[in-house]
Amino acid sequence: MKAVVIQAPGGAEVLHVQERGRPLPAPHQVLVRVLAAGVNRPDVLMRQGKYAGSGEVSGLVPGLEIAGVVEQCGAAVARWQAGDAVCALLPAGGYAEFAVVDARHCLPVPEGLSMIEAAALPETVFTVWHNVFQRGALQAGETLLAHGGSSGIGTTAIQLAKALGSRVAITAGEDAKCAACAELGADWTVNYKTEDFEEVLKDVGMDVILDMVGGEYIAKNLRLLNDDGRLVFINAMQGAAGEFNALDVMRRRLSITGSTLRPRSDDFKAALAAEVERHVWPLIAAGKFRPLIDKTFPLAEAAEAHRLMESSAHIGKIVLETGSF
């Protein structure tokens, strides 16, 4: 099979297509013929050798989410059978024509969605569900601020929060991105390059803030939170350190939390997959959520897909297709 391999930590040019042996599923795994693979920010960090818990990346096949058809099932797999259309979360290996994955981390491709759309679901939806709705405990009637609103994470957070009865504010770096977020349902949009989001939103008050920026945003986020508000980190692209007033956190009963998904146990991911299927898949079936696709690339052009991701010029998801070979 053909697979995209990280030759050594570095820029997008280190991604090369190689011929690899087709993997065999363990008893608890399924072998999936990959038709599409989502591209995510952690893939870029993994390629650079900067992703927490990635270890040595030379020779690694990146890719955390796929959609395709079950080719073969391990002996202990009960739910799936050859021919089933699935999308799946995996720790690596998605940029390939075949991938093995824990059967519990697979979900059925939602009816009416293409393989490209289905490949844009697992990493993003699992991340948003866990951080916004489990760790952040966003409730109907509350207000969410999602930084990076036009990213795959952001566009997912907007739609899910609105579908479940919350109000949403976002930040993005272009007016066109803000307009796209408003179309998805965002109630407030802030172009952070031309406006101070804290100044614009200070009279709104936030119950949950999903932050992938860090740095100088940390203190601003905390000041924007309502009493009992929750700040949830999923990245710190502008720096992990920031100052805040601990007494203010105590006085207003604020919570600061965050997570990374890839290092979590297989059992945790299986439980999260079940929660996502229970709560999010019905929203897709009802037409209340659909992944927003910015651009697709053939698998052989994974480097170009990474360059687009790093440029932050995209709105929504970037997806690789394996049908180009």
C-alpha positions, 0 to 999 in steps of 0.5 A, spaced: 500 500 500 502 507 499 502 511 505 505 518 507 511 518 511 515 523 515 522 522 513 525 526 519 522 532 523 521 538 519 517 542 514 512 540 510 517 537 505 519 531 509 512 528 507 513 523 502 509 517 499 512 510 500 510 503 499 508 499 505 506 493 507 498 492 508 497 492 516 494 486 519 488 487 524 489 485 532 484 481 535 480 487 537 482 491 531 479 492 524 483 493 517 480 499 514 481 501 506 482 508 507 478 513 502 479 519 506 483 522 511 482 528 515 488 533 516 489 536 523 493 541 527 496 535 531 499 532 524 503 538 523 506 538 530 507 531 529 511 532 523 515 537 526 516 533 532 513 537 537 507 534 539 506 531 546 507 524 546 509 523 539 516 520 541 520 519 535 517 521 528 521 519 523 518 513 519 511 515 522 505 515 518 501 521 520 493 522 520 488 521 526 482 520 523 479 516 517 473 514 513 473 508 509 470 501 508 472 495 513 476 490 509 477 485 515 476 484 522 480 481 528 477 475 531 474 479 537 470 484 533 463 483 534 460 490 531 463 490 524 464 486 518 467 487 512 464 492 507 461 496 513 462 504 512 466 507 518 469 513 520 475 512 526 479 516 530 486 513 531 493 515 534 497 515 527 497 512 520 491 515 517 495 518 511 495 511 507 491 506 503 489 502 509 489 503 516 488 498 522 484 501 528 481 499 535 474 497 533 471 501 539 474 507 536 470 506 529 463 509 528 458 508 522 458 513 516 452 518 518 447 517 512 447 522 507 455 524 508 460 523 503 467 519 505 470 526 505 465 529 510 465 523 514 473 523 515 472 530 517 469 528 524 472 524 529 478 528 531 474 534 531 468 532 534 471 528 539 475 534 541 470 538 541 465 534 545 470 532 550 472 539 552 466 543 551 461 539 553 464 534 558 470 538 561 467 545 560 460 542 561 456 547 557 449 548 558 443 550 554 442 557 555 450 559 556 455 562 552 461 559 549 467 563 546 471 559 541 477 562 539 479 560 532 472 560 530 473 558 522 478 552 524 475 545 524 475 545 531 471 552 531 466 550 526 464 544 529 464 548 536 459 553 533 454 548 530 454 543 536 453 549 541 448 552 537 444 545 536 444 544 543 441 551 545 447 555 547 449 562 544 456 562 541 462 568 540 468 567 536 474 570 534 477 569 527 483 573 523 479 575 517 472 578 516 471 573 511 472 568 516 468 571 521 462 572 516 463 564 515 462 563 522 456 567 522 453 563 517 454 557 521 450 560 527 455 564 531 452 570 535 458 574 535 464 575 531 470 578 532 476 579 527 482 579 532 486 583 527 482 589 527 479 589 534 480 587 541 476 581 543 476 583 550 473 590 549 468 587 544 465 582 548 466 585 555 459 586 556 457 579 554 460 575 559 462 568 557 460 561 561 465 557 557 471 559 553 475 554 548 482 556 547 487 554 542 491 560 543 494 561 550 499 567 551 496 574 552 489 571 551 489 567 558 488 573 562 483 576 557 479 570 557 479 569 565 477 576 565 471 575 560 468 569 564 462 569 568 462 567 575 463 559 575 466 560 568 470 555 565 476 556 561 478 550 557 485 549 553 486 545 547 493 548 545 497 554 546 499 556 539 502 563 542 505 560 548 503 556 554 505 561 560 500 567 562 499 571 568 492 571 572 490 573 579 489 567 583 484 571 588 480 573 582 479 565 580 477 564 587 473 569 588 469 568 582 469 560 582 473 560 575 475 553 573 481 552 568 482 546 565 484 542 558 486 536 555 490 533 549 486 527 546 492 522 543 495 520 549 489 518 552 487 510 553 484 506 548 478 505 553 477 512 554 477 513 547 472 508 546 467 511 552 468 518 548 466 514 541 460 511 545 458 518 547 459 522 541 455 517 537 449 517 542 449 525 542 452 528 536 450 523 531 443 524 532 444 532 530 447 530 524 441 525 522 437 531 524 441 536 519 443 540 525 451 539 524 455 538 518 462 538 517 465 544 513 470 542 508 475 547 505 479 543 500 481 536 499 488 534 496 490 527 493 494 523 498 500 524 494 499 532 495 499 531 503 505 536 503 501 541 500 495 540 505 500 541 511 502 548 508 495 550 507 494 548 514 500 552 517 498 558 513 491 558 517 488 560 510 482 555 510 475 555 513 473 548 516 477 542 514 482 540 510 481 532 507 486 528 503 483 523 498 486 516 497 483 515 490 488 519 486 493 513 485 
